[in-house]
């Protein structure tokens, strides 16, 4: 069951924002998201929190600057998702701007698994580096750092994931979520953490006189990478992250971006001049992620590193083909999962756990997300982790009020030895089990779900911004909204209005195309992945989008839900 509930915007707060010069609808939208003053939505680069507030930053920049000055080789150890790929490209590009001798290594998820493992350290050591730099991983790599130290290698960890009980003994750790870090924005993505390290490194090199005879590198040239990784990793877009994303989008819209990102826009059929967070999260991000899910993220990182326009286009065509394959695999897995759950009464369970020996471990996270959206239950899906079938890897997605990593941590304490490995965030996490232990895990996971989640928590609540005056049903108003930064924790506007359903028909047997009537006006709408018809009248929750055809911009409503 889904409830449609309007967000509450305090009239006094809205009035203050209107008096500050904000558009009246924007003032209402911002007030409903907790904004009290216009400076809270300003996206000037100068409003970024200072890098020196991050714990470990001084040690990190000293280590980097010393390695630079001695000519030591650095290797970036990346992760195989979009955040990891953008963070890797950012680190390599940024350090090369400072004159570093730097290369990268990204683990193949099917061969080496996640993070700085001893096996990855051994592989990196063959290149004879002085320093290993992790991006978007490393905070849990206790054994990997120990292996590096034993080989005489320095390690700098840059990460944003939640730490475990024991921290690695690295030379330096920069992670806003490590114990004792007072950095006020805990929501930086991995790429955001690495960008901060580069900012602080430039300041350290400036103190050392490194730029007395040459210009300082322009690190804002890398903000398109920061924006892409931040949005694609679905971290909360607090004020600090909104600045990073807004600055990156501004560069993209002006045509100042890496050739690989320009090529990703082109292959996705999106206009970079009108780039939005939606484009980054739903068009570019999945194409990069597909490489890490089905193949090797080296392909995606090379796409972001190349300065050759022709090579960038060739690489994104490969990424696009892999993404199409990913969609086909996902559709088959999703169909299997829905069939398996067709007789399940969601009201009878607090969580969902599924395992299928034919599933692809690179896609289980997406399927978990689809199931979570449909059934509104914390969901974990498992696939075989090895050819022998002795281990399974799981990927989970959660709902508000159920911290997934904390739940796994509690399971590990209650059932010693059940979880071989786990990690993640409140809303997403991963784990490894023995195949024979999946039923045991399912019971343990359900037990915590029943403890933590009451009936109200298991009822989906779709918050909207209420009704919208007909005067704002225009492409120009949509453009105004699209030019702003919306995302996780700062949701894009969804409005709710009662419409008369004038006509409805299926498109491609999957999507419901609607003609809606409100007063004397008719509007075109579509409800993706919906096949059941609507009644004659319905309360519809919708997003406004611009539908451009032959150069003419028209308004379209994208339905999120309907009650009637």
N, C-alpha and C positions, 0 to 999 in steps of 0.2 A: 504494500500500500504506500502511496505517495501523497503527501500533503503539500499544497501550494500556499506558502505563507509570505506576505510582503515584509520586506525589511522595514524597520522603524527608523525614520530619520527625524531627529529632534528639530522642530520648527525653528527654535532659537538658533541652533547651530547652522541650519540651512540659511537663515536670514543673514547671519554673519558672513557666510561665504558669498552670498549674492552681493552684499554691500562691498565685498572686496573685489568685485568685478567679474565673478564667475557667472557663466551661463546658468540660468535658473535650474535647468534639469541636471546639469553637472553638479551644481551645489547640492541638490537633493541626493544624487548618487554618492557623492563624496561623504556627505553627512551620515548617510546610512552605513558607510564603511569606516566610521569612527574618526573621520577627518574633522578637525576643529578650526584649523587655520590654513590659509593658502600655502604657507611655506612648507607644509607637510607633503604637498604634492609637487613641489618644485623639483626639477630634475637637473639643476645645474651641477656640473662636475665638482664644483667647489664644496658642495654639500655632503660629499662622501665622508664617512667616518674615517679618521686618520689611521693609516696603516700601523703606526707604532702602538696602537691599543691592542693589537693581537699578541697574545702571549707567545714567546719564542721567536718573535720577528727579529730582534737584535742578533740573536745567535744565528738565525738563518741567513741574514744578509751578510754577516761577518764571514760565515762559511762560504757563501757564494762569491763574495768579493775576493776573498783570499784565493779561492780556486781559480777565479778568473785571472788574477794577477800572476799566478804561477803557471798558467797555461794548462792546468789540469783538465782532463777530459771528463765531461759530464754525460750521464745517460738518464733520460727521463723514463720512468716506469709508469706506463699509462694504464687506464682501465678501458674496457671494451664497450662502453656505452657512449652516448653523444656527449655527456658531460666530460667523460674521460678523454674522448677524442679531441674536443675543443680545448680542454686544459692542456693536453699534450702539445697540440699545435701552437697554442699560446706560449707555452714554456719554451719550446724550441725556437719559435720566431723571436720572442722577446729576448732570450738569452743571446741569440745570434746578433741582435741589435747592439748588445753590449760587447760583442767580440768573442763570445764564448765558443769553445770547441764542444759541441753538444750533439748528441744523437738520441734516439728513443728506442724503446722496446715495449711492445704491448703483448701481454700474454694471450695466447689463443685459449678461449674459455673452455674448449673441449679437451685440450691437452694439458694445460697447466692450472686451470681454475683461476680464481680471483686473487689479485693483490701481489705483494712482494713476498713470494714464497722462496724457500731455499733453492728450489729448482730454477726459478727465474734469476736469482742472484748468481747461480753458477753459470747460467747462460749469459748474463750481462758481463760477468767477470772475464769472459773470453775476449771482450773488446777492450780490456785493460783500462777501465775508467778510474778516476780518482774519487768521483762523487756520484752517488745514485740519488735521484730526486723523484719521489713518488708524487703523482697527481691524482686526486680523486680516489686514493686508496692509501693504505699503509698504517693507519692508526691501530689496526689489529694484527699487524705483521711482526709479532714478537719473534718468532722463529726466523723469519727472513732477515730481519735486522741483525739478529745474532750471527747468522751465517755470513752476512756482509762484513760485520765487524771482525769475524775470525779470519777473513781474507784481507783485512787491512783496508776495507772500503768505508768511506764516510757515507752516511745516509741523512738526507733531509726529507722529512715527511711533510707533505702538504695534503690536507684531507679535510673533509667536513663531516664524515660519518661519526656516529656516536662511539666513544671508546669503550673497551671492555674494562675489566677490573685491573688489568696489568697493561701499562704502556710500554711500547718498544723502547729500547735504550738507544735511540737515534741521536746523532749529534745535535739535531734541532727538530722540533715539531711545531708546525703552524696549523692550528685547527681551532676555530672559534668554539668548538664543543668540547675541547679538552678541559680537564679539571683546572680551575684557577684562572681561566681566561675571562677577562672582564669586557671583551669586545661586545658591544651592545646588540649587534645584529648576529644572531646565531644561525641565520638562514642562508649564508653564502653557499653557493654551489662550489664544487671542486675547482671549476674554472675561475670563479670569483676569488677564491683563496689564492690561487696562483697569480692572478692579476695583482692582488695586493702585495704579494711577495716581490713582484717586478717593480711596483711603485716604490717599495721600501729599498730595494736594491739600488735603484737609480739615485735615491737620496744618499745612500751610503757611499756610492761611487762619486757622487758630487762632492761629499765631504773629503774624499781622498784625492780630489783634484783630477779625476779621470776625464773630465770634460773641459779642462782648461784650454786644450788645443783642438777640440772637435765639438760639434754640436751634440746636445743631449738627445737621445732617441725619443721619438714621439710615441709613447705607449698608447695614446688614444687611437692609433691606427689599428689596434688589436681589439677594440671594443665590440666589433661585429661578432668575433668569436665568443666573447664574454656573454653577450646577449643571447646568442644561440644556445650555448651550454646551460645558461641559467634557466631559460624558459623550458628547454627540453627536459631538464632534470626535475621539473615540477616542484622546485623549492618554493617556499613562501615568498611572495613578492612584497616584502616589507619596504619601507621608504628607501633604504640603502640599495636593495636589489632593483627597485624601480628606477633609480638613477642609472645604474649600470645598463639596464635593458633599454631605457629611453635613449641614452647616449649611443648605444650600439645601433638601435633602429634608425636614429638620425643619420648616422654615417651610411647605413645601407640605403636609405631613401635618397641620399645625395649621390649614390653611385660609388662611394669610397668603401670598398669591401674587398676581401680576399677573392681571387679568381674562383676558388672552389665554392665559396658561398654564392657568388653571382651565378655560377653554373647550376647550383642546386635550385635557385629560384627559377632559372630557365627550364630545367628538366621537369620541375613541378608545375609549370604553367602559371607561376605567380609573378606579379609585377613588383619588382623590388622598389620601384618608386612609391608604392603604396604599402610597403611592408608593415606587417603587424605582428604582435606576439602570437596570434593564431597561426600565421604562416610559419613562424619558427617552430612552434610546438607540434603542428599537425601536418606540415608539408616537408620541411627540411629535416627536422629531428628524426622522424621515422626512417628516412632514406639513409641517414648516417647510422642509426641504430641497427638497421637490417644487416649491415656488414658484420657487426659484432655478434649478432644473433645467429647468423647462418654460415658465415665465412670467417674472415679475419679483419679486424678493425684497422689493420695497416692500410687497407684500401681507403677507408674514410679519412685517416690521418694524412695520408699522402695527398688526398684531394684538398685538404685544408692547408697543406704546406706548399704546394706547388705555386709558382708565380707564372707558369706557362698556361695561357688561356686554353690552348688546344688540348693540353694534357688534362687540365681540369675538366673539360667537357667530356673527354673520353672516360675519365674516372667516374663522373657522376652518371653516365649512361650505364656503367657496370653496377653502380649502387642502385640505380632505378630498377634494373632487371632483378637484382637480389631482393629488393623490396617487393616487387610483384610476386616473386616466389614465396616470400615471407607471408604475404597476404593469403595466398592459396593454402599454405600449410596451416595458417591460423584459422581459416574458414573451416577446414576439415576437422581440426581439433575442437573448434568451438561447437560444430555440429555434433560431434561425438559427446562432448560434455553436456550439451543441452539434452541430448537423447538420454544420457545416463541419469539426468536430474529431472526428467519429464514427469516422473511419478513422486518427486520429492515435494513435500509440503514445507515451504520455507518457514512457516510459523512453528514448525516442530523442531527446529534446530537454530543454534546461535551462530554457527560457523559452517563453512564448506571446506572439505578436503577431498581432492580427487587425484587419482594416479592412473595412468594408462601406459603400458609398456611400449606403445607405438608412438607416443608423443615425442616432440622435439624439444630438448631442454632450452634451446635458444628462444622459443616462442611461448613458453609456459607463463611467463610474466604477463604478456598481453592477454592471454586467455583468462588468467586469474582476474585481471582488471575487468574484462567483459562480464564474467560471472558475478563479480562484486557489484557491478553496476546494475545487472538484471535482478539479482536476488537481495541486494543490500545486506550482505553478510561478509565478515572477514573471510577471505578465501585464499587457500593455498593449493596450488597445482604442482604435481610431481611428474618428472620424466626420468628415464634411466640416465645415470651419470656415467656409465661405462659399458663396454661391450659385454662384460661378464654378467651384468644385471644385478650385481651384489649391492650397488649403491644407487640411490635416487637423489636428484637435486630438486629442490622445491623453490617456488617463487610465490610470494604472497602480496596481496593488496588488501587494504583495510578501509574501514569507515570511520567517521569522526567518533571520538570517544573510546577507541580501542587501539592502544599503542602496540603495534605489531612486534617491534623488536623487544619491548618489555615483556610481552606475552611469551615470546620464545625464550627469553632469559629466565622467566619463571618456570617454564617447562624444563629447561636444562637443570634447574636447581631441584625441582621436585622429582625428576626422573633422570638421575645421574647416568650419563653415558648414552642417553637416547639420541641426543643431537651431536653429530660429529663436528659440525661447524655451523655457525649462523652469524648474521649481522644485518644491519639495515637501519631503517628510520621508523617513525610512527606509522606511516601510511604504506610503506613497502619494505620488504625484507626477503632475504634468501637463506637457504639452509641445506644441509646435506644429512641424509639418514641412510641406514641400512634398509634395503628393500623390505625385508621381513618386518621391520618396525613401523611401517606406514600405518597399519591398523592401531597400534599402540599410540602413535603420535596423534592420530585422528581423535581418539578418545580424550587424550590429554588436552588437545587444542579446544575441543568442544567444552570440556569442563571449565576452562578459563573463560570461554565465551559466555557460558551460562552465569558465571560469577560476576563478570564485569558488565554485561549488557542486559538491561531490562527491556520490556516491551517498547517503551518510548524510544530507546536508542536504536532499536531495530526497525523503526518506521522512518522511511526516507522523508526528509523535509527539503523541499525545493524552495529556496528563498528567492523571491523576485523583487523587482523594484516597483511593483504595483503597475497601475495603469499609466499610459502615455498619451498625452494630448495628440489629436490627429494632426495638428500643425507640424509635428516633428516626424511624421512618417515620410521622410524625404531622404534621397541619397546624400544630400549635403549634411544632414544631421548624423547620418551613419558615418560619414567621413570624419566628422568632428570626434565621434566616439573612437573610431579606428586609429586616430592619431595619438591616442593616449595609451598608457601601459596598464593592461589588465592581466590577471593570471591567478595562480594559486595564492589563496589568502587575501586577494584583492580582486574578487571575481568580476568578470565582464558583465555588463548590464543584461539582465533578463527581465522582460516586462510581462505582465499578465493582464489580459483583457478578455471579456466575454464577447464572442463572435457568433454570428450565424454562419453555418456551413452551407455555402451555395453549391459547391460541387466537390467531389473527391474521386481520385482515380489512382491506380497503382502505376508507378514508373519502374520499368525493368523488373517488375514482380517483387520489388524489395522496398520501395519508398512510396509514401503516401503523399500525392500532390493535391493541394487544397486551394480552393478559392473561398476567401473569407469575406464576410460583409459586416461592416460596422457603420451604422447610420446610412449615409448615402455613398459611402466609399467601399470599394472592393480591393482586396489585397491578395497577391499570390503568396502561397506558403508551401513549405515542404517539410515532412516529418521523415527523417532518414531512418531506415531499418524498421519501419512500422507498416504492417499490412492490414491490421484490423481497422474497419471504418469507424468514423466518429458519429455521434448523434447529430440532430439538426442544430443544436446550440451547445456550446462548450466554453468553459473557462480555459483559455490557452496561455501557456507560458512560452515565450518566444524570444529569440534574438533577432535583431535587425541586421541585414546584410545588404551590400550592394551587389547586384547581379548585372554585370556589364556584357552587352551583346552588340557586336558591330559598332563598338565605340560609344554606345548609349547606355548610361547608368540607370538602372531601375531598382526599385525597392523590392526586397523579398523578405519574408518572415521564415525563420527556421524554428520549427516547433521543438521544444524541449520536453513538454508534457501537456496533457489536457485532461480535464475533469468535466464530465457531462453525463 
